[in-house]
Every structure is written in structure tokens, then in C-alpha cells.
Amino acid sequence: MKIIIIGGVAAGAKAAAKSKRELPDAEVHIYTKDNFVSYSSCGMPYYIAGDFQDWQKLIVRSVEEFEKSGIHIHTRQQVMKILSADKKIAVKDLEEEDWYFVEYDRLVIATGAEAFMPDFVNKNFKNLFKLRTLDDGIAIKSALKDVKHITIIGGGYIAVELIEAFIKNKKHVTLVEKSPFILSMFDEDISSLIQEYVLENSNGLLKIINSDTVTELIGDEYIKDVITSKGYGFDTDMVIISAGVKPVVDLAIEAGITIGPTGAIKVNSRMQTNIPDIYACGDCAEK
Ligand SMILES: Cc1cc2nc3c(=O)[nH]c(=O)nc-3n(C[C@H](O)[C@H](O)[C@H](O)COP(=O)(O)OP(=O)(O)OC[C@H]3O[C@@H](n4cnc5c(N)ncnc54)[C@H](O)[C@@H]3O)c2cc1C
């Protein structure tokens, strides 16, 4: 039995480990376009805060440990297509730029989610960041020492974790949130208290602009100014987009896999998709 898993962070790594435990003779492979597998995304804000210095502490299980337990890891390999009729995937080697095919008996899609990028954003700005992958976390941490003021677009969980990390590092932070309060997934009586608490504990370094949205980031290579829909403008040294996530489902859609009402891959209680021998789990799946 050859089990192929696309994506190797929380869901993909877990699917691989469980497959190997249940079927020790199975051949298990993880393909990921990233540099890393099996790491703690949840720990990244604490690394950025400086609570520990070595990002390797975020790695839950190394490539060598996976290989030792018989799970083969293929990093920097992007799956480009699922050919379900032939039970094959087409993979692009991001180092060599060439393509090849891999056959499977069972396929697990664990492609996760990606940070939502508003249309107005030019992704090439050198001081524009998102926090999703370990590479993102390492990049933010290494850029942090040169900045005095940081803008955060969006006020969800990750934004609040980053406020804490940045304030701890004595950075000035301006957060722009389109709702009347941050953490708007809570009722206003709760989110207003959270916002008050966060502001009270920010040593005067935090400004929150509510009920407004960023419409323009101005600069050449680096963003220098931020403009909001109400015409408010301010200087900044770094911008973090933290405006939500969306499930990564392009491969699945192209393969004819059914998508559910939230926009993620629809699975049944056995994590099966509508196509035989293709499963999905993690942030890309819904039930
Ligand atoms: C800063 C931060 C803090 C968080 N804190 C918490 C928390 O406290 N509690 C909590 O429950 N959750 C938290 N989360 C969310 C949690 O990390 C995610 O729910 C979890 O990572 C989802 O795992 P996943 O494996 O489904 O997807 P992902 O972690 O998104 O991994 C998917 C992987 O698939 C790869 N991939 C995608 N497409 C392809 C392709 N075509 N070919 C090859 N590889 C591909 C991606 O590059 C990625 O490596 C946090 C997330 C972040 C970013």
C-alpha cells in the first residue's frame, strides 16, 4: 500500500504517523512545497517575542526522525495536479524546476490554509509580512530588530498574539480593524473588554483604529505610509497582514473534489472525499 500525503504540518504529519502505526508495511510519503514539516505554528508568536531564541525548538519531529520511522519526506516539492483516474499526482521540484509523476493507492490532502491577502496588496514589498508558515515566522523575527513601528492589518487571534510579542520588544504598533473591536468573533460586550485590557497593558505603545480598513500601502521597495478608508494616514516600518485565512483547495477543485459551504473540502465522518481513495484533513477540510 502506497500512501501519499500532500502537506506536512499539523494534519499531514499526523496522518503520516497514524498511517504508519496502523499499517507498518505501508509506504508513506509526505510531499510539501515548504522547507519544513511538523512544526508548531502556535509557538511562532512566542519565538517572535523572544521567549526562546532557537526556532528549531518549534520543530515537533525532524525529517531524520520521520525517515527513521519509515516515513519519507519530500520538501520543496509542490503537488501541481491530482490525476485521480490514473491514481497519480504531478509534482514540481521547486529546486530543479522539473516535473514528475508519483502513483498512489491512497491520497491524503492536507494542504491547510493560507493567509488572506487583500486585492490592494503588492506582495513584493520587502517589509510586508504574513504569519502562517515557519519561514514567515523566521522572516518576521529577523526583520524585527530594524523596525520601530509596525502596522497590523486585522485584529484576530494571531494579531493579538503578535501585539503581545511586539510590545514585549518595545515596538510601537498600530492595528487597523474593520469591526468596532478586536477579536470580533466574540460578542461586543466581551470583545470591548478584551480591547480595553489589551490597550491598558500595552505601555502606551499600541494604537487601535476600529471600524476602518486599510486601502493603500504607499512606497517603492518598502512600504512607508499606510492609508485607511477614512483618510487616516501614518508612517510605518513594517506591515503584517492578519486578515484571516482561506483553505487551500485549488488542487481539489481541479480534481473534481466536492467543496463544502465554508469553501473547504467536504469530507464524511471517515475523512473521505467524494473521490474514492482520496481523503482530506486539517484546515483544508470541513465536516
Ligand atoms: C501564528 C499561528 C498561531 C496559531 N495558534 C493556534 C493555536 O493556539 N491553537 C490552534 O488550535 N491553532 C492555532 N493555529 C492554527 C494551526 O496552526 C492550524 O490550524 C494548523 O497549522 C493547520 O494544520 P494543517 O496541517 O491543516 O495546515 P497547514 O499548517 O496550513 O499546512 C499545510 C501545508 O501544506 C503545504 N501545501 C499546500 N499546498 C501544497 C501543494 N500543492 N503541494 C505541496 N505542499 C502544499 C503548505 O505549504 C503547508 O506546509 C495557529 C496558526 C498560526 C499561523
The ligand as an SDF file (V2000), in Angstrom:
LIG
                    3D

 53 58  0  0  0  0  0  0  0  0999 V2000
    0.7180   32.0860   14.3950 C   0  0  0  0  0  0  0  0  0  0  0  0
   -0.2750   30.9850   14.4960 C   0  0  0  0  0  0  0  0  0  0  0  0
   -0.7640   30.6090   15.7350 C   0  0  0  0  0  0  0  0  0  0  0  0
   -1.6910   29.5950   15.8440 C   0  0  0  0  0  0  0  0  0  0  0  0
   -2.1380   29.2610   17.0860 N   0  0  0  0  0  0  0  0  0  0  0  0
   -3.0180   28.2540   17.2200 C   0  0  0  0  0  0  0  0  0  0  0  0
   -3.4710   27.8410   18.4930 C   0  0  0  0  0  0  0  0  0  0  0  0
   -3.0430   28.4000   19.5190 O   0  0  0  0  0  0  0  0  0  0  0  0
   -4.3770   26.8250   18.5570 N   0  0  0  0  0  0  0  0  0  0  0  0
   -4.8310   26.1880   17.4260 C   0  0  0  0  0  0  0  0  0  0  0  0
   -5.6350   25.2600   17.5250 O   0  0  0  0  0  0  0  0  0  0  0  0
   -4.4250   26.5680   16.2110 N   0  0  0  0  0  0  0  0  0  0  0  0
   -3.5320   27.5640   16.0750 C   0  0  0  0  0  0  0  0  0  0  0  0
   -3.1180   27.9260   14.8320 N   0  0  0  0  0  0  0  0  0  0  0  0
   -3.6930   27.2450   13.6680 C   0  0  0  0  0  0  0  0  0  0  0  0
   -2.9560   25.9500   13.3650 C   0  0  0  0  0  0  0  0  0  0  0  0
   -1.5850   26.2040   13.2110 O   0  0  0  0  0  0  0  0  0  0  0  0
   -3.5310   25.3680   12.0690 C   0  0  0  0  0  0  0  0  0  0  0  0
   -4.8730   25.0310   12.3250 O   0  0  0  0  0  0  0  0  0  0  0  0
   -2.7400   24.1560   11.6230 C   0  0  0  0  0  0  0  0  0  0  0  0
   -1.4260   24.5090   11.2810 O   0  0  0  0  0  0  0  0  0  0  0  0
   -3.4210   23.5280   10.4010 C   0  0  0  0  0  0  0  0  0  0  0  0
   -2.6340   22.4560   10.0030 O   0  0  0  0  0  0  0  0  0  0  0  0
   -2.7530   21.8540    8.5610 P   0  0  0  0  0  0  0  0  0  0  0  0
   -1.7550   20.7440    8.5160 O   0  0  0  0  0  0  0  0  0  0  0  0
   -4.1630   21.5510    8.2290 O   0  0  0  0  0  0  0  0  0  0  0  0
   -2.3500   23.0200    7.5480 O   0  0  0  0  0  0  0  0  0  0  0  0
   -1.0510   23.9910    7.3880 P   0  0  0  0  0  0  0  0  0  0  0  0
   -0.4020   24.2100    8.7190 O   0  0  0  0  0  0  0  0  0  0  0  0
   -1.5660   25.1350    6.6400 O   0  0  0  0  0  0  0  0  0  0  0  0
   -0.0880   23.1230    6.4880 O   0  0  0  0  0  0  0  0  0  0  0  0
   -0.3560   22.8330    5.1490 C   0  0  0  0  0  0  0  0  0  0  0  0
    0.9380   22.5230    4.4410 C   0  0  0  0  0  0  0  0  0  0  0  0
    0.6330   22.0620    3.1110 O   0  0  0  0  0  0  0  0  0  0  0  0
    1.5280   22.6700    2.1890 C   0  0  0  0  0  0  0  0  0  0  0  0
    0.9310   22.6880    0.8520 N   0  0  0  0  0  0  0  0  0  0  0  0
   -0.1640   23.3700    0.4440 C   0  0  0  0  0  0  0  0  0  0  0  0
   -0.4040   23.1490   -0.8690 N   0  0  0  0  0  0  0  0  0  0  0  0
    0.5610   22.2990   -1.3020 C   0  0  0  0  0  0  0  0  0  0  0  0
    0.8730   21.7030   -2.5570 C   0  0  0  0  0  0  0  0  0  0  0  0
    0.1320   21.9280   -3.6400 N   0  0  0  0  0  0  0  0  0  0  0  0
    1.9500   20.8840   -2.6480 N   0  0  0  0  0  0  0  0  0  0  0  0
    2.7410   20.6500   -1.5500 C   0  0  0  0  0  0  0  0  0  0  0  0
    2.5000   21.1900   -0.3330 N   0  0  0  0  0  0  0  0  0  0  0  0
    1.4240   22.0100   -0.2020 C   0  0  0  0  0  0  0  0  0  0  0  0
    1.6790   24.0780    2.7630 C   0  0  0  0  0  0  0  0  0  0  0  0
    2.7830   24.7320    2.2070 O   0  0  0  0  0  0  0  0  0  0  0  0
    1.8320   23.7560    4.2470 C   0  0  0  0  0  0  0  0  0  0  0  0
    3.1790   23.4200    4.5690 O   0  0  0  0  0  0  0  0  0  0  0  0
   -2.1660   28.9200   14.6910 C   0  0  0  0  0  0  0  0  0  0  0  0
   -1.6760   29.2870   13.4330 C   0  0  0  0  0  0  0  0  0  0  0  0
   -0.7370   30.2900   13.3290 C   0  0  0  0  0  0  0  0  0  0  0  0
   -0.2130   30.6630   11.9660 C   0  0  0  0  0  0  0  0  0  0  0  0
  1  2  1  0
  2  3  1  0
  2 52  2  0
  3  4  2  0
  4  5  1  0
  4 50  1  0
  5  6  2  0
  6  7  1  0
  6 13  1  0
  7  8  2  0
  7  9  1  0
  9 10  1  0
 10 11  2  0
 10 12  1  0
 12 13  2  0
 13 14  1  0
 14 15  1  0
 14 50  1  0
 15 16  1  0
 16 17  1  0
 16 18  1  0
 18 19  1  0
 18 20  1  0
 20 21  1  0
 20 22  1  0
 22 23  1  0
 23 24  1  0
 24 25  2  0
 24 26  1  0
 24 27  1  0
 27 28  1  0
 28 29  2  0
 28 30  1  0
 28 31  1  0
 31 32  1  0
 32 33  1  0
 33 34  1  0
 33 48  1  0
 34 35  1  0
 35 36  1  0
 35 46  1  0
 36 37  1  0
 36 45  1  0
 37 38  2  0
 38 39  1  0
 39 40  1  0
 39 45  2  0
 40 41  1  0
 40 42  2  0
 42 43  1  0
 43 44  2  0
 44 45  1  0
 46 47  1  0
 46 48  1  0
 48 49  1  0
 50 51  2  0
 51 52  1  0
 52 53  1  0
M  END
$$$$
